C-alpha cells in the first residue's frame, strides 16, 4: 500500500478510539451533532476528520446515522454500518459503538477492513427510500398548497349569499384537507430535523 493511500485511510486504532468516544458521549446523552463536533476536534487523522464532517452534514440533511456512514465505504466497513443500523433500530447506539471499538481493538495489527471490492458499489436502499420519501413529502406539500388555494379562491370568488365557512361543502373540504396535509408535512419535517 502506498504511503499516500495509507495516510488517506483511517486505521483500526483510530476507528477504535473514535468508537469509544462516540459510545461515551452517546451514553452521556450528548446530541449526535455535538458528538461529531467533538470527534472532529479530537481526531488527528485529517482524512477521518474530513469524513466525520461530511457524515455530520448528511445527518443535518435528515439522513440516518447508518446511511450517513454508508456513504464512505472506504472508511466504514459493511460490518460497521450494520452495527450502527442495529444500534439505531434498538435505540442503543452506545452499546453498538462500544462493541465496534472492541472489534477494532482486536484487529489493531490487521489491515483496515473498510475497503470494499472495487467492482461492487453496494446499494443503500435506505438512502434511495429517503430520496423518494422527500419527493413524496414535497408532492403532499404541493397538493396541500393547491387545496388551500382552491378553497380560498372558491370563497373569494363566490356570490355574496354563499360566502362563509358554513357554505358549500367542497371549499370547506378543500380547506380542511389542505390544512391537515400542510400540518402533517410541517410535523414530519420538524421531527426529521431533530434526530
C-alpha positions in Angstrom: 0.0 0.0 0.0 1.4 3.4 -1.0 2.2 5.9 1.8 -0.3 8.4 0.4 -3.1 5.8 0.3 -2.2 4.6 3.8 -2.3 8.1 5.1 -5.7 8.7 3.5 -7.4 5.8 5.3 -8.3 5.5 9.0 -6.5 2.8 10.9 -8.3 0.3 13.1 -6.7 2.0 16.1 -8.2 5.4 15.0 -11.6 3.8 14.4 -11.5 2.1 17.8 -10.7 5.4 19.5 -13.5 7.1 17.6 -16.0 4.4 18.5 -15.0 4.6 22.2 -15.5 8.4 22.2 -18.8 8.0 20.3 -20.1 5.4 22.8 -19.1 7.5 25.9 -20.7 10.7 24.5 -23.8 8.8 23.5 -24.1 7.2 26.9 -23.8 10.8 28.4 -26.9 11.8 26.2 -24.9 14.3 24.2 -26.6 15.4 21.0 -25.4 13.5 17.9 -24.3 16.6 16.1 -22.3 17.8 19.1 -20.7 14.4 19.2 -19.5 14.9 15.7 -18.1 18.3 16.6 -16.2 16.7 19.4 -14.9 13.8 17.3 -13.8 16.2 14.5 -11.9 18.3 17.1 -10.2 15.3 18.7 -9.3 13.4 15.6 -5.7 13.7 14.4 -6.2 12.0 11.1 -7.1 14.7 8.6 -8.9 12.3 6.3 -11.0 10.8 9.1 -11.7 14.4 10.3 -13.0 15.3 6.9 -15.1 12.2 6.6 -16.7 12.9 10.0 -17.5 16.4 8.9 -19.2 15.1 5.8 -21.1 12.5 7.9 -22.3 15.3 10.1 -23.6 17.2 7.0 -25.6 14.2 5.9 -27.1 14.0 9.4 -28.1 17.6 9.2 -29.9 16.8 5.9 -32.0 14.2 7.7 -30.2 11.0 6.9 -29.9 8.3 9.5 -26.5 7.7 11.1 -26.0 4.4 9.2 -26.9 5.9 5.9 -24.5 8.8 6.5 -21.7 6.5 7.4 -22.5 4.2 4.5 -21.6 7.0 2.0 -17.9 6.4 2.9 -17.3 2.7 2.2 -13.5 3.2 2.1 -13.6 4.2 5.7 -16.5 2.3 7.3 -17.0 -1.4 6.6 -20.3 -3.1 5.9 -19.9 -4.6 9.4 -19.6 -1.1 10.9 -22.7 0.0 9.0 -24.7 -3.0 10.1 -23.8 -2.4 13.8 -24.7 1.3 13.6 -28.0 0.4 11.9 -28.8 -2.1 14.6 -27.9 0.4 17.3 -30.3 2.9 15.7 -33.1 0.4 15.5 -32.7 -0.9 19.0 -32.1 2.6 20.4 -28.8 1.6 22.0 -26.1 3.4 19.9 -23.7 3.5 22.9 -23.6 -0.3 23.1 -23.2 -0.7 19.3 -20.2 1.7 19.3 -18.7 0.1 22.3 -18.8 -3.3 20.5 -17.3 -1.7 17.4 -14.5 -0.3 19.5 -13.8 -3.8 20.9 -13.9 -5.2 17.4 -11.4 -2.7 16.1 -9.1 -3.1 19.1 -9.0 -6.9 18.5 -7.8 -6.1 14.9 -5.1 -3.5 15.6 -2.4 -5.4 13.8 -4.7 -6.3 10.8 -5.2 -4.3 7.7 -8.1 -1.9 7.5 -11.3 -3.9 6.7 -13.3 -1.0 5.3 -12.3 -1.3 1.7 -15.0 -3.0 -0.5 -14.2 -4.8 -3.7 -13.9 -2.1 -6.4 -16.3 -3.8 -8.7 -19.1 -3.7 -6.2 -20.8 -0.4 -5.4 -23.1 -1.5 -2.6 -26.7 -0.3 -2.9 -28.0 1.6 0.1 -31.8 1.1 -0.2 -32.4 3.3 2.8 -30.8 6.3 1.0 -32.9 5.6 -2.0 -36.1 5.3 0.1 -35.1 8.6 1.8 -35.0 10.4 -1.5 -38.4 9.1 -2.5 -39.7 9.9 0.9 -38.7 13.6 0.4 -40.2 13.6 -3.1 -43.4 12.2 -1.6 -43.4 14.9 1.1 -42.9 17.6 -1.5 -45.8 16.2 -3.5 -48.0 16.2 -0.5 -47.0 19.8 0.3 -47.9 20.8 -3.3 -51.3 19.2 -3.1 -51.9 20.9 0.3 -51.0 24.2 -1.2 -53.3 23.7 -4.2 -56.2 22.5 -2.0 -55.8 25.6 0.3 -55.5 27.9 -2.7 -58.5 26.4 -4.5 -60.6 26.6 -1.3 -59.7 30.2 -0.7 -60.2 31.2 -4.3 -63.6 29.5 -4.2 -64.7 31.6 -1.2 -63.1 34.8 -2.6 -65.0 34.5 -6.0 -68.3 33.1 -4.7 -71.5 35.0 -4.7 -72.4 37.0 -1.6 -75.1 34.6 -0.4 -72.9 31.5 -0.2 -69.7 33.1 1.1 -68.5 31.9 4.6 -67.4 28.7 6.2 -70.9 27.2 6.7 -71.5 27.5 2.9 -70.9 24.8 0.3 -69.1 21.5 1.2 -66.4 21.4 -1.5 -64.5 24.5 -0.5 -64.7 23.5 3.2 -63.4 20.1 2.3 -60.6 21.6 0.3 -59.6 23.9 3.1 -59.8 21.1 5.7 -57.7 18.7 3.6 -55.2 21.4 2.7 -54.7 22.4 6.4 -54.4 18.8 7.6 -51.9 17.9 4.9 -49.8 21.1 5.5 -49.7 20.4 9.2 -48.6 16.8 8.5 -45.8 18.0 6.3 -44.7 20.5 8.9 -44.7 18.0 11.8 -42.9 15.4 9.7 -40.1 17.8 8.6 -39.6 19.2 12.1 -39.4 15.6 13.5 -36.7 14.7 10.9 -34.6 17.7 11.8 -34.5 16.9 15.5 -32.8 13.5 15.0 
